[in-house]
Amino acid sequence: MTVKGTYFQNDASRPLCYGEVETINPKRQRRRGEPLLEGIAAKPVFVGFCGTDYELMQMGRRGALTPKFPKGEARLINGHEGVVFVPSQNRFAIVLIRGGDSADPTRFTEDETYFEYGCDGADGLFCDENYFNPDMLLHLPPQYDGLEKLPLSLAKKLVFSDPYACAVFQHERMCDIGTAQNFRVIMAKKGCSEAEARLEACENTFARTVIFGMGTTGLFIGDQIRRNHKDARILFVARSDESSAKVRFAKEVIEGADYLCTDGMDEKTTAREILRKLGGTATVFVGTSGSEVEHRVAFGEGVLGCNGIYDSFSLGPKVTFDTMPFGFKNHVILSSINFTQAHMEKAIRILCESRFDEIVELIDKEAFTQDPIAAYENKIFAKGSSLKTAVVWNPEYMEMDLTK
């Protein structure tokens, strides 16, 4: 069907366009062993912008998007965060973004394939209507059954379903790896059982946590750690002023979290101040800033302690380390992105009861579609922009009470 939407293409001057585009409906598979299903039509209602969208635009400028296009197409309708309305089922839904011919599409192996709506091989949400595998249209919690209009406050919370699910996955992986990394040390020290040592090792993983970066990814990972580890010491590190709205919000929502503003600091000073605020070396270092400063502070300046884990969640930076201290300090580098359906369903439940709607700002749809490239560069992803920007794509299904 022909719809209006935004789409990426390989073009140095026009990598992102808004206009008529023909959607396709190939059969897709949620997981290996499940049937290939044609998509059912859904109407995007509320859609958020992600840093991935900006990076895809840059790839289009460089002519590097071809592997991301749906098969047989020369464009990709972007957008992977938001809420859709499914007319045939008369309900709102969250799209499970990643699927494919793999047992677990978030942890695919070399003989498996995957796709991601709005990101890789499948069209996404920034259009008037699109087709999605019916098994990948996730339900809202039961209390929202029969919802006729989507409240703006709820829409703003649910726009984070994708990134918050990433945070749930990150916490799970850090628990898995941190436990395996250190339970034998605790058994040796305390002479306790393996079961007791594993429990303590899991808690100790987050004893002194550094989250390097002050975007939504770091915020959500911090929230997950605090929800599951009440005694964890959590230190956010970024360049934003401590009086900024996003820093104040993070410290309110994540009870007991501390913050270090590094604006004007060199890496050695940054490391010294982190160690002072933590009261010791980090047990886990989460890199979310997108800069190579992360690994240099963690490894080169000695912020990550012995037996610590480094969770690399930034896309783009290269992580390097000196193999001699790396080996003798028993460091582990973790890099896992995305999530499973269970993670996203958990994220949806948490978000519905959260305050995260408070950090979402809206952009007018007409202002965005008139010049989407300018909107990306001058507002949505500009310096000093809000933590999250979203757009009401279809007001027909929205309850626009701006006081909520």
N, C-alpha and C positions, 0 to 999 in steps of 0.2 A: 504494500500500500504506500501511497505517497503522503508524506507528512512534512511538517516543518520542524527543523531542529538545527543544532550545531554539530559540526563534524570536522574532523581533522583530515588533512591531506598533505601530500608531499608538495610543498610550494614555498619558496623562500620568502615571498611577500604576503601570501595569504594561506598560512598553515591552518587557520581556524576560520570557518565560514558559518553563516546562518542562512538558511533558505530551504527550499524543497529538497527532499531526499527520499529515495525509494528504500523502504525497509524490506528485509528478507526474512524468511522463516524456515531455515534448515532444521532438520531434526537434531536434537542435542541430548547429551547424556549427562545426568547428574554425577554418577559414579560408575566405576567399572562393574559390570554384571547387571546393571539396570538397563531398561529399554531405552532406545533412542526415541524421543518424543518431539512432536511438533510443538512449537510454542503457542501459548494463548495470549490474546491481546490484553494489554494493560496500559493505562494512561498515567504517565508520571505526573505527580501532583506537586511535590516539593522536592527540590534537588539541591544538593550541596556541592561546593567546589573543593577539590582536593589538589594537593601539590602535584600528584601524578598527572592531573590534567595539564598543568603548566609545563611539566617535563615533556609530555606528549606533543605539546605545541612546539617546543624547541626541537624535538626530533623531526617534526614535519618541516620546519625551516631548513634542517640539515638534509632533508630527503631520506631520512632513516626510518620511516614509519611502515614501510611495506610489510614486514613480518607481523605487524600488529593489526593489519586490515582483516576483516572477515574474508573468507575464501571467495575469490572471484570479484572482489570489490577493490576500489581504489580510494576508499575513505573509511573512517571509523566514527560513528556517532558516539560521543564520549559521555561520561557521567556514570558513576557507580555508587553514589551515596544519596539515598532519598527514600521517599514513600510513593508507591503507585496505587492506583485504584483498578481493581479487576472487575470490569462490567459483568462478565458472565457469572461471577460468583458474588457480586454485590458486596465487596469487602475491600479494605485497604490491606496492603501487603508490603513487606520488605523483600527486595530481590537478593537472594543468595548469589553473590557475584561469581564465584569460581566453581566450575564443574569440569567434567571431562572423562576420558577413558583412563581412569586411575582409581586405585582403591581408596586413596585419600588425596584429593586434588591439591591440598596445601603442601603435601610432602611427596610429590610425584617422583617417580624414578625414570631412568633413561628410556625404558620401553613403554612409558605412559605419556599421555597427552593431557592438556588442560586448555580451558578458555576462560576468559574473564569478561563479563558484560561491561562494556564501556572502556575497557583497557586493552584487551588482547584477543583478537579473533572473533569478537561478538559485539554487536552494537549495544549501546547503553541507554541512559535515562534522559539525556537532554534532547527530547523530541516529544511531539504531541501524543504519540502512541507507538508501541513496539511489541514484539513477541518475546515471551520468556517461557522457558521450560516450566510446566505447571508445578512440578515437584520443587522448584526453586523459588516459588512465591511464598515466603514464610508468613505465618499468621502473627498478628499482634496478640498480646495477652488476652485471656478470656473476657476481662472486664471491658474490652473495647469491641466485643462482638456486637454487630448491629449499628455500629457508628455510621451516621449518615454524613457528617461533615468532620473533617480532620481539624481539631483545634490547633492554632498556630503554635502554642507552647509545646504540645505533644510532637508536632512535626519537627520543631527545632531539636528536640531531644533525640528523636529517631533518626535524624540525619547523620548521627554519629554511630549508627549500628555497625557499619563497616570498620571504622578505626577503633571503636571500643572493643569489638571482637578481636582485632589484632592484639590489643592490650591483654585480653583474657588469655589468648594463646601465648603471648610473651611471658606472662606470669607462670603459666603452666610449664613452659619449657625451662624457665629459670629454676623452678622447683625441681623438675626432673634432673637437670644437670647439676645443680648445686648440691642436691642430696647425694647423687652418685659420686660427686667429686670429693665429698668430705666426711661421709659417714664412717669410713674406716679409721680416719684420724681420731674421731670422737670415741670409737670403740677402743682404740689403743690408749687413749688418755684416761677414760673412765672405767674401762673394763665392763661396759654395759652390753646389753643384747643388741643385735643388729637392728631390730625394730625400733628400739629406743634411740639408737644413734641416728637412724634415718630421720626420725621426727625432729631431733635437735639440729641436725645438719640442714634440714629444710628451713627452719627458723633462722639459723645462723647465716644463711645465704643473704638475708636482707638486713642483717644487723646494722650495717653502715652502707647505705645505698646512695650512690650518686646518679642523678638523672641529668645528663648534659644536654640542655636544650629546653625551651619553654614554649613549645607548640602543643597542639592537642595530643599528639602521640605520647609525649613525655607526661603530660597531665594525666592521661588515662592509665598509663602504666603505674604512675604514682598512686592513683586512686585504687587500682587493683591490689597493689602491695599493701596499702594501708587497710583495706577491707579484710585482708587475709592475714596480716601480720601486725598486730596492734602495737608491738614494741619496737618495730623497725624504725631506725633513724633514717629519715629521707631528706636529702639535700638536693634541691634544684639549682642548676648552675646555668646562667645565661647572661646576655648583655643588657637585657631590659632593666630599666630603673625599678628599684624595689617598690616604689609607690605606684607603678603602673597597674592598670585595672586587671590585667591577666595574672600578674604576680599576686596581687591581693586576693583574687578569686582562688588561685591555687592554694594559698595558705589557709583560706577559710574552709574550703571543701576537703582538703587533705589535712586533717587535724594533726598538729605537731610538726608539719613539714617546715624545713628551714630553706633559706634562699641566699645565694651568693651572686651579686652583680659583678661581672668581670669586665665591664666596660673600662677600657684604658689599661687593663692589666696585661702583662706579658704571661707566657705560659708557666714560667717558673713561679711567678707570684700567684697565679691562679692555683697552681698545685699546692703551694704553701697554705693558702687561705682555705682550700677545700679540706686539707688535713686538719687544720685548726678547728674548723666548724664541725667536722665529723668526730673529732677526738681520736683519730687514728686513720689507718688506711682503709680504703673501700673494700667491702666484701663482694659487692657487685657494682659494676659501672655500666650504665645504660646510655649509649650514644644515640641521641635523636636530633642533633643540631644540624646535620648535613655538612659539617665542616671537618677538616682533617685535624683540627685542634684536639678533637676528642681523644684520638688514640695517642697523640703525642703527650697529652697530660696524663692519661691513664698509664701508659707504658714508659715513655721516655722520662717523665718527671716523677714516676714512682707512686702515683696515687692509688693504683690497684694493688691491694695487698697480696701476700702469699696465699695460694689456694683460692684466689678470687676468680670470678667469671666476668667476662666482658661481653655485654649484649649489644651487638652492632645492629641498630635498627635504622640507621641513616642509609639512604640510597645515594650513591655517588662517590663518597670519600674512599680512598684507599687506606687500608689498615696495615701498618708495618710494625715490626717489633724486633728487638735484638734477641736472637735465639738463645744466647747464654742465660741472661736473667729470666727470660720467658720460661725456659725449661726448668731451671732450678727453683723458681717461685711457683711452679705448678699452676700456671694460668690456663684458663680455658676460654676460647673465643666462641661465642654462640651467634649464629645468624639464622633466624627463622622468621619469615614474613607470611602474612595471610592467616587463615583460620579455618575451622571446620563449621559445619552447620550448627553443631552443639554450642560452639563458642558464640556464634551470632545470636542464637536463641537466648543464651544467657545474657548477652549484652543487651538485647532488646528489653528483657525483664528489668535489668538494673537501670537502664536509661529512663524508663518510664517513671521511675521514682526518684530521679536525680534532679540536680539544679543546672544541668549543662545547657539547657535552653538559654540561660542568661548570657552565654558567650557567643551567640549566633546573631549576626547582623544580616539584614536583607539587602539585596540589590534589586532595583526595579527591573522587571523582565524586559520591558521595551528599551530601557537604557542599555541593558546588556546585549540584546540581540541586534541593536543598531550598529554596534561596533564591538564585537566580543573580544577582539585582540586588545583594543584599548582598555576595555574593562578589566581584562586579566592583568595587564601591565601597570595600569594606573590606579586601580582600586582593589581588586580582589587579592592580588599577590604583591602589591606594592609595599614598600617599607612602611611600617606603622599601621598596616591593615589589621582588621579584627582577627581573632583566633580562627573564626570560621565565618564564611560568607555563604549564603544560600539564596535561592530564588523561588518564589511561588510560581510554578510553571502553569498550573491549571487552577485558578481561583474558584471555579465552579464547585470544587470538592473541599474547599477550605472554610473554616470558621475563623474569620479574620478579626478576632478580638485582640487588638494590639496592646491591651492592658495586661494580658496574661503571659 
